[in-house]
Amino acid sequence: MMEEEELEFVEELEAVLQLTPEVQLAIEQVFPSQDPLDRADFNAVEYINTLFPTEQSLANIDEVVNKIRLKIRRLDDNIRTVVRGQTNVGQDGRQALEEAQKAIQQLFGKIKDIKDKAEKSEQMVKEITRDIKQLDHAKRHLTTSITTLNHLHMLAGGVDSLEAMTRRRQYGEVANLLQGVMNVLEHFHKYMGIPQIRQLSERVKAAQTELGQQILADFEEAFPSQGTKRPGGPSNVLRDACLVANILDPRIKQEIIKKFIKQHLSEYLVLFQENQDVAWLDKIDRRYAWIKRQLVDYEEKYGRMFPREWCMAERIAVEFCHVTRTELAKIMRTRAKEIEVKLLLFAIQRTTNFEGFLAKRFSGCTLTDGTLKKLESPPPSTNPFLEDEPTAEMEELAMEKGDLDQPKKPKAPDNPFHGIVSKCFEPHLYVYIESQDKNLGELIDRFVADFKAQGPPKPNTDEGGAVLPSCADLFVYYKKCMVQCSQLSTGEPMIALTTIFQKYLREYAWKILSGNLPKTTTSSGGLTISSLLKEKEGSEVAKFTLEELCLICSILSTAEYCLATTQQLEEKLKEKVDVSLIERINLTGEMDTFSTVISSSIQLLVQDLDAACDPALTAMSKMQWQNVEHVGDQSPYVTSVILHIKQNVPIIRDNLASTRKYFTQFCIKFANSFIPKFITHLFKCKPISMVGAEQLLLDTHSLKMVLLDLPSIGSQVVRKAPASYTKIVVKGMTRAEMILKLFGRAGMRPGEQMVLWRCGLKSPGPVGSSGHFLNQMTQGQQE
């Protein structure tokens, strides 16, 4: 029982002494020790084994026990000392706490004393500064009162003086005084509830009203609406009255300006009445001469009377323009049948010159009534021939020199007076449009007649195909019309002119270009196979003569020039027309028409050369290829094809030197037409022997080399053929060579071989016969 109790005691003691790892780590950090007894994982058995590793070491057991007992005794002493030392700690802590509480109470007492003293100090300061604040308020109020009294004195005196000066018409003094009175009156807006202040304000308003009526009466007396002006120059009184009007209600100023301008233009309305001879368009110069004299007269007599910021001279000119526009529109509606193109253009030219004169002299600052809208700036132009357009003659000269693509100087700033008078001519511009329609119709008829009279252009072998001169003449006239019309209007008339341009561009393409292309014939011209097989140099096989080939090339070059120039014309028209109308400018249809002419010309050239080679290919299909006994030089039909190519292609190349891309198109189209036709004629051949197949292969190779050399054949300068063209020739002729290899080995008609080939059947025979070669051919095609 005793042993069990001791074991339980030991277990309880170990449970109590078992510390957490964190506590154990803290103890090791505070009390570092190397003694095994201080380790948390102390093992008594291991410790004893360390002290007595062998049986011989047990001889010292008494000594070890004594050391351990001594150590236990020291530990007990230390523990006892520590425990005794902690007996007085609780009492010392309570004493320290009491002392801290007493210190806190003393601190609260001191703070309360300081707060009481601060409140007393604040009250004392308030009592000291109370009188000072009262003095400050009194000073501020006194200053405000004195200032207000001064303003009131100035206002009362100013109103009295204003009324007196108004009666005496001392406008010079009134102008300075009135502005000061109005400035002083602004300080009393918050005192309007005071009867005296309100009365002074009403007196100022009454004085302003009286001044306005009096000044208007003075101007009416000086410049009566009926009758003539009073003799003599303007008085100083009216000049000072204008300064007063600047301060008064703006309606007074507007009324003065309106009456003065109306009186100043009264003579104009009489001189240029609708029933007067000088009112018609042929004497429009007199209108502008009259206003110029009036402006000079105004500057001499009245230039100093009105303030400069009133811009009276410009206002007179602007009102004159409005009146003139109205009167011209009225008289043109009445006498519309008498308007001729030359008369209309004369009047518009003089009017636009006058508007330019106004722009140079005035700034346009008075154009704020909405009558004339400022022109919108056009979008940035990418047109390659942007230029100044001072005169139509310079336009024509630039067109003749071919300077369409030269960059020009930027345009001058927009004229703010543009259209202020000339806008009245827009409803009658149909006369101009109809005239241009008639002139362009006559121009096209003249081009047709000249072409018939002069005949086709001469062959050109130096600089390429010549562009028809009528083409340049047409676009010179177009540009002249466009510039002229844009000076007249940038609205609907420009759209109408564009429609006229489209009409005659199509007519030019149909009547001058397409209408003069040589016609092809279906007859063979009496040619026979025997004549084709004769290698006679200089034989005329081509259907078109040299002049006809040159004509086709010239028409092609002209159509290409028209295509490019029409695109430039469209861009230029879009620059000239109003921004809102740009979408209605579209010459795509006309450009497509010229593209069609180009395609037709190339097709004619291809058909001509193709037709010239047809008899030779027919002769090839009629030959007895199974009877050919030996392989010689190229066959006569090959010589004939090469002869026609050498006759036509150099002529076409030289006349299309300025349009190389279209010559390349011609070569590609000819190859695409000739090669399939050549293969088709191969199928028409009779059964071919081995020797015949070898001869055909030789002929095919010769044609292949000639076709590869086609773009530069007969030229001293050898150029590499375009890759696209070379690819077409190599692909087509290689196919022909492969077919001939198959036909020669099979010993069958080419047509039969093709049927078998397409059906996927093998002809009977051993290896090396037609079936074997058909398989080889099919595999070759797949590869």
Sequence and secondary structure as in RCSB ss.txt:
>XXXX:A:sequence
MMEEEELEFVEELEAVLQLTPEVQLAIEQVFPSQDPLDRADFNAVEYINTLFPTEQSLANIDEVVNKIRLKIRRL
DDNIRTVVRGQTNVGQDGRQALEEAQKAIQQLFGKIKDIKDKAEKSEQMVKEITRDIKQLDHAKRHLTTSITTLN
HLHMLAGGVDSLEAMTRRRQYGEVANLLQGVMNVLEHFHKYMGIPQIRQLSERVKAAQTELGQQILADFEEAFPS
QGTKRPGGPSNVLRDACLVANILDPRIKQEIIKKFIKQHLSEYLVLFQENQDVAWLDKIDRRYAWIKRQLVDYEE
KYGRMFPREWCMAERIAVEFCHVTRTELAKIMRTRAKEIEVKLLLFAIQRTTNFEGFLAKRFSGCTLTDGTLKKL
ESPPPSTNPFLEDEPTAEMEELAMEKGDLDQPKKPKAPDNPFHGIVSKCFEPHLYVYIESQDKNLGELIDRFVAD
FKAQGPPKPNTDEGGAVLPSCADLFVYYKKCMVQCSQLSTGEPMIALTTIFQKYLREYAWKILSGNLPKTTTSSG
GLTISSLLKEKEGSEVAKFTLEELCLICSILSTAEYCLATTQQLEEKLKEKVDVSLIERINLTGEMDTFSTVISS
SIQLLVQDLDAACDPALTAMSKMQWQNVEHVGDQSPYVTSVILHIKQNVPIIRDNLASTRKYFTQFCIKFANSFI
PKFITHLFKCKPISMVGAEQLLLDTHSLKMVLLDLPSIGSQVVRKAPASYTKIVVKGMTRAEMILKLFGRAGMRP
GEQMVLWRCGLKSPGPVGSSGHFLNQMTQGQQE
>XXXX:A:secstr
 HHHHHHHHHHHHHHHH   HHHHHHHHHHS    GGG TT  HHHHHHHH  SSGGGGGHHHHHHHHHHHHHHH
HHHHHHHHHHGGGHHHHHHHHHHHHHHHHHHHHHHHHHHHHHHHHHHHHHHHHHHHHHHHHHHHHHHHHHHHHHH
HHHHHHHHHHHHHHHHHHT HHHHHHHHHHHHHHHGGGGGGTTSHHHHHHHHHHHHHHHHHHHHHHHHHHHHS S
SS   SS   HHHHHHHHHHHHS HHHHHHHHHHHHHHHTHHHHHHT TTSGGGSGGGHHHHHHHHHHHHHHHHH
HHTTTS GGG HHHHHHHHHHHHHHHHHHHHHHHTGGG  HHHHHHHHHHHHHHHHHHHHH   TT  SSSS   
        TT    S HHHHHHHHHTT TTS         TTTTTTGGGGGGGTHHHHHHHHHHHHHHHHHHHHH
HHHH S    SSS S   HHHHHHHHHHHHHHHHHHHH SSHHHHHHHHHHHHHHHHIIIIIIGGGS     S T
T  HHHHHS  TT    SS HHHHHHHHHHHHHHHHHHHHHHHHHHHHHHHS GGGGGG   HHHHHHHHHHHHH
HHHHHHHHHHHHHHHHHHHHHHS GGG  S  S  HHHHHHHHHHHHHHHHHHHHTTT HHHHHHHHHHHHHHHH
HHHHHHHHTS    HHHHHHHHHHHHHHHHHHHTGGGTT SS     HHHHHHHHHHHHHHHHHHHHHHHHTS H
HHHHHHHHHT   S STTSHHHHHHHHHHHHH 
